[in-house]
């Protein structure tokens, strides 16, 4: 609202109050008309007072005019919305994907499949609908399957190289510690095919075909490499091929391999020693020879104390932890209670006899009568709290224990890939598509870990899962400008909960950290 001095043909001057609506001027009130300069100035001042009073809400007509204008603009805005995308999580994950360097692979399908594994893991056919309805991304199922059939021969090597180089960068230029472990991935099928075969399942799916997946990660759990073998393969035979291949391809010369005791065997140790690889491997101290066992059990159990002795291929280090002792005792008591419940009638089924952890406490007579051998229980209790490691490094014993304790990073990697990313169960049946599915999940886990690192570095007190959960509530409006025909996007961050992660949608944030 403003005041105008309007010259008339008669030579007089009108003092009017006007507003601008939809680009046109509309006179609201004429205060006065005069030829006299003093009177014109008086009318002008009166008009300003009147206009100010209207802006304070004292005139119903003006309020109606303003409401009409606002309603018009609002309706114009709403009528030009082309689409509403539920793409908050996609916008964040795209940035992380690019910050790692995966965008240097000109691969639109890979990006979409990776992001959908983290936002809404589903079958490939369901993923098509999800991408279309939430992100306005248009893919065809046949194109995805054809892509998966050739992924192994096109992008897998580039994917792994980018991941390793990025990990090197964030770890200060070298890999250092490498952790190796295996898991199993089962299939919703009743039959094997030579690759997918029933075996010892870490998911308890012993009757279903599976493959064995070996995973190599760095310190802090960043994925480095993986391999897949037949479902019946003994896990101890999987380590050397993947480690040796990785070391050769990326020319590593300063690293320490950390692995669980389940992977220790003479062949593995001999190989590591022959190639000069440094290692820390969990020791099966209860299976040691008599001299070593007598030495271990003679040690005084002091919290945080470590003892060591030479062995043929390095050092055997043994430590004690009171927390571990309580856990060992609790697990044994729990197992014995389960046993007593299982054979309360005096007999026990074949299933329970074969169950891991039961046999060592049972005495089985010829007529399959069973009882718990108390002497075995007492013998087992002597080992409570003791943990052993075999290493050929020069690291202090306490540091060996600390490094080995980080092996949980691989276990966490398996939990995330099986849980958040839903790597299994798998519904693919050809080796190429199985390989492609695992590769996609590998990239998704790398993106997950990088987002986790970014959150930690910027002092976010919420998890990756919580960030993605909040981001899924954030939408983007696609608005077509009526005159130019140009489309603009507006990401709507409205609620207090959404504002907690607003920084992750800022161009300046990503330019500052990764520009």
Helices and strands as residue ranges (DSSP letters): E 2-7, E 13-21, E 24-34, H 37-53, I 54-58, H 60-79, E 81-85, H 88-100, G 102-104, H 108-119, H 124-135, H 141-154, H 156-170, E 176-186, E 210-218, G 219-221, E 223-230, G 235-237, H 239-249, E 255-259, G 261-263, H 266-274, E 278-283, G 285-287, H 290-298, E 306-311, E 314-320, H 322-342, H 350-354, G 359-361, E 362-364, E 370-372, H 374-381, E 386-391, H 397-405, H 408-418, H 431-457, H 464-471, E 475-480, E 487-492, H 496-499, G 502-505, H 507-514
